[in-house]
Amino acid sequence: MKPFLQEVAEDLVTRFGNQLENCAIVFNNKRPAAYLQKHFADIIGKPFFSPSFFTIQEFFACSTSYKIADFYLQFFTLHRIYNQLLAEEKLETISSHKFFPLAKIILSDFNQIDADLVDAEKLYRDLEDISVINQDFDYLSPEQYQFLSQFWTSYSEGKHKKQQELFIKMWRRMPKLYHKFHATLKEQGYLTNGSVYRHLAGDITSHEQFISNFDKGKIIFVGFNALSSAEAKIFTQLWVLHYQPQAFLVW
C-alpha cells in the first residue's frame, strides 16, 4: 500500500508537471512538507523548481499586514488586561506565575472561539447561566448530584460557596477580556491566528492582495480531515469565488 503523501505527489506531478513551482501546498503542520518533497524528487528524478509549502496558519497569515502574536506576547497582554479588570472590580491582582495555567486555557478557548466563528458574548452568557444554575443543583439527577458532591468533598460549605462565586465572577469578565485582549493586540499591530481565521472567513473578497498573490498558481490543501468552521467557510469561498476546480484542490 502506497503512503498517502506518495499518492499525493504522483497525482500532483501528473496534473501539473513542470508547473509545480506555481503551486502553493498547504498542510496542517510543517512535518509533511519534507516527506512530500522527497516523493517529488523520487518521482521526477531530476532537478526541479519546488512548489511553495505553508502551514494553514502561515497561509492565512499572508492575508493580513498585521503580525501574528506569539504565545508570550499573548500571555503578557492577557495578564495585564486581566489584572486591569480585577482592579476595576476592586479585587486583588494575580501574579504572572499563578495566572499562567489559567492563561493557557483562556488563550486556547479564545482561539477556538474565533476558529469556529462563535459569538463570544453569547457563549460566555450561556456558560454564566449554567454556572448560576449549578449553585442550586436543583436540576441535577441523584447520580449527577452525588458526583458533584464527591468533587467538592475537600471544600467546606463556606469554601464551596466562595469558589462558586469566584467562578461566576470570572466568567462574567470573560467577554470584556476577550474584546479588550484582541483590541489591545491590534493596536500594537498584532493578531492571533484565530482572529485571522475569523476575519478571512468573514469576507475573503476584502483581502484582494492575498488572493492575487496566488492567482497565477494552484492551491492544494493536503491532509485536512476535520475542518474548523472558519476553514470550511474560507475553503468554500476560495473555491466558488476565485478558482476553477483544477486550480484548487483538497487532498
Beta strands, then each sheet from edge to edge (+ up, - down):
strand 1: 23-27
strand 2: 52-55
strand 3: 67-68
strand 4: 190-191
strand 5: 218-221
strand 6: 248-250
sheet 1: 2+ 1+ 5+ 6+
sheet 2: 3+ 4+
end
